Amino acid sequence: DINSFDYLGKTDKQIIKEVLKIKGFDDRLIESKLQEVVDNIVDTFKRVVDVFPVKVLPGVRELLDELKKRGVLLALVTGNVEPIARGKLSKVELNDYFQFGGFGSDGIRRADLIRTAINRAEKYHGFLFDNNAYIFGDTPRDVEAGKEVRVKTVGVATGSYSTEALKKAGADFVFPNLEN
């Protein structure tokens, strides 16, 4: 049932595929039309971005400023396709913190998006992956994907999941928010 669909921590393409499957569409048709659906969603987002609510959570900007000041290489890993992710970040003036990343347009599985970001960091930014990457996320799926890729996981309970749920998922570090 679409009303009880759990989309939290899933990529845009994964959500589209699963919703269409629930609605009775077969896999072949979904695959053949997936990019067209994504393009339509991006076009719709661009038309409504000015009224689309985007809120920067407390502590986010301060943390990004501090990490940038310390020379930390920052990448964005999000299930949103890149034009939507960039549009949201631009609206709240956070886009410039992230030169690259792994986006929902790069794949279906969140772990693959983390791998994509790491590969881009290595290829274009001189990063050497050696147990020195962290993924911040607010869902157990974020934590599970990070564990699969063997990065350190930081659970932040600013979404629908509690600190307990993020700890249970196996996060290496858990915070109620990004303040302080």
C-alpha positions as CSV (number, residue, x, y, z in Angstrom):
1,D,0.0,0.0,0.0
2,I,1.4,3.4,-1.0
3,N,0.2,5.1,2.1
4,S,2.4,3.0,4.3
5,F,5.4,3.0,2.0
6,D,8.7,3.5,3.9
7,Y,10.8,5.9,1.8
8,L,13.2,7.1,4.6
9,G,16.8,6.6,3.6
10,K,16.1,5.3,0.1
11,T,17.3,6.9,-3.1
12,D,15.0,8.8,-5.5
13,K,15.3,6.1,-8.1
14,Q,14.7,3.3,-5.5
15,I,11.5,5.1,-4.3
16,I,10.3,5.5,-7.9
17,K,10.9,1.9,-8.7
18,E,9.3,0.5,-5.5
19,V,6.2,2.8,-5.8
20,L,5.6,1.9,-9.4
21,K,6.0,-1.8,-8.5
22,I,3.4,-1.4,-5.8
23,K,1.1,0.3,-8.3
24,G,1.4,-2.8,-10.5
25,F,3.9,-1.8,-13.2
26,D,6.3,-4.5,-14.3
27,D,10.0,-4.3,-14.0
28,R,10.7,-4.0,-17.7
29,L,8.4,-1.0,-18.1
30,I,9.7,0.6,-15.0
31,E,13.3,0.3,-16.2
32,S,12.5,1.6,-19.7
33,K,10.8,4.7,-18.3
34,L,12.9,5.3,-15.2
35,Q,15.0,8.1,-16.6
36,E,11.9,9.8,-18.1
37,V,10.2,9.8,-14.7
38,V,13.4,11.2,-13.0
39,D,13.6,13.9,-15.7
40,N,9.9,14.8,-15.0
41,I,10.5,15.0,-11.3
42,V,13.5,17.2,-11.8
43,D,11.5,19.5,-14.1
44,T,8.7,19.7,-11.5
45,F,11.2,20.5,-8.7
46,K,12.7,23.3,-10.8
47,R,9.3,24.8,-11.2
48,V,8.4,24.7,-7.5
49,V,11.9,25.2,-5.9
50,D,11.1,28.8,-5.0
51,V,8.2,27.7,-2.8
52,F,9.7,24.3,-1.8
53,P,10.5,24.5,1.9
54,V,14.2,23.8,2.8
55,K,15.4,24.2,6.3
56,V,19.0,24.1,7.6
57,L,19.0,22.3,10.9
58,P,20.8,23.9,13.9
59,G,24.5,23.3,13.9
60,V,24.9,22.3,10.2
61,R,26.4,25.5,8.9
62,E,28.7,25.8,11.9
63,L,29.9,22.2,11.5
64,L,30.5,22.7,7.8
65,D,32.4,25.9,8.5
66,E,34.6,24.2,11.1
67,L,35.3,21.2,8.9
68,K,36.2,23.5,5.9
69,K,38.4,25.6,8.1
70,R,40.3,22.4,9.1
71,G,40.8,21.4,5.5
72,V,38.4,18.4,5.6
73,L,37.4,17.2,2.2
74,L,33.6,17.3,2.1
75,A,31.4,15.3,-0.2
76,L,27.6,15.1,-0.3
77,V,26.1,11.6,-0.4
78,T,22.3,11.8,-0.9
79,G,19.6,9.7,-2.4
80,N,18.3,12.8,-4.2
81,V,19.3,13.0,-7.9
82,E,22.0,15.7,-8.3
83,P,19.9,18.5,-9.7
84,I,17.4,18.2,-6.8
85,A,20.2,17.9,-4.2
86,R,22.0,20.9,-5.7
87,G,18.8,22.9,-5.9
88,K,18.0,22.3,-2.2
89,L,21.5,23.2,-1.1
90,S,21.7,26.3,-3.3
91,K,18.4,27.5,-1.9
92,V,20.0,27.6,1.6
93,E,23.5,28.6,0.5
94,L,25.2,25.3,1.3
95,N,26.0,24.0,-2.2
96,D,29.5,25.5,-2.2
97,Y,30.6,23.3,0.6
98,F,30.4,20.2,-1.6
99,Q,32.4,20.1,-4.8
100,F,31.4,16.5,-5.5
101,G,29.6,13.5,-4.0
102,G,27.5,10.5,-4.7
103,F,23.9,11.2,-5.8
104,G,20.7,9.3,-6.4
105,S,21.4,9.9,-10.1
106,D,24.5,7.8,-9.7
107,G,22.7,4.6,-8.6
108,I,19.9,2.9,-6.8
109,R,21.7,1.6,-3.7
110,R,22.9,4.0,-1.0
111,A,26.1,2.0,-0.4
112,D,27.0,2.5,-4.1
113,L,26.6,6.3,-3.7
114,I,29.1,6.3,-0.9
115,R,31.5,4.2,-3.1
116,T,31.0,6.7,-5.9
117,A,31.8,9.7,-3.6
118,I,35.0,7.9,-2.4
119,N,36.0,7.0,-5.9
120,R,35.6,10.7,-7.0
121,A,37.5,11.8,-4.0
122,E,40.4,9.5,-4.9
123,K,40.3,10.3,-8.6
124,Y,39.9,14.1,-8.5
125,H,40.9,15.2,-5.1
126,G,44.0,13.2,-4.0
127,F,42.1,11.3,-1.3
128,L,43.4,8.0,-0.1
129,F,40.7,5.9,1.4
130,D,42.1,4.1,4.5
131,N,39.5,4.0,7.3
132,N,39.3,7.8,7.2
133,A,35.9,8.5,5.8
134,Y,32.7,9.3,7.7
135,I,29.1,9.2,6.6
136,F,26.6,11.3,8.5
137,G,23.0,10.1,8.3
138,D,19.7,10.2,10.0
139,T,18.3,6.8,9.1
140,P,19.3,3.2,9.8
141,R,19.7,2.8,6.1
142,D,22.4,5.4,6.1
143,V,24.3,3.6,8.8
144,E,23.9,0.2,7.2
145,A,25.2,1.6,3.9
146,G,28.2,3.1,5.6
147,K,28.9,-0.2,7.4
148,E,28.7,-2.0,4.0
149,V,31.3,0.3,2.5
150,R,33.4,0.2,5.7
151,V,33.3,3.9,6.5
152,K,32.8,5.3,10.0
153,T,29.1,6.1,10.6
154,V,27.7,9.1,12.4
155,G,24.0,8.8,13.2
156,V,22.2,12.1,13.8
157,A,18.7,11.9,15.3
158,T,17.3,15.0,13.5
159,G,14.9,13.0,11.3
160,S,12.3,10.3,12.1
161,Y,14.7,8.0,13.9
162,S,15.8,8.2,17.6
163,T,19.3,8.0,18.9
164,E,18.4,4.5,20.1
165,A,17.4,3.4,16.6
166,L,20.6,4.7,15.1
167,K,22.7,3.0,17.8
168,K,20.8,-0.2,17.2
169,A,21.6,0.1,13.5
170,G,25.3,0.0,14.5
171,A,26.3,3.7,14.1
172,D,29.9,4.3,15.4
173,F,28.8,7.7,16.8
174,V,25.3,9.0,17.6
175,F,24.2,12.5,18.3
176,P,20.8,14.0,18.9
177,N,21.7,16.9,16.5
178,L,24.7,18.7,15.1
179,E,24.8,21.5,17.6
180,N,27.9,21.9,19.7
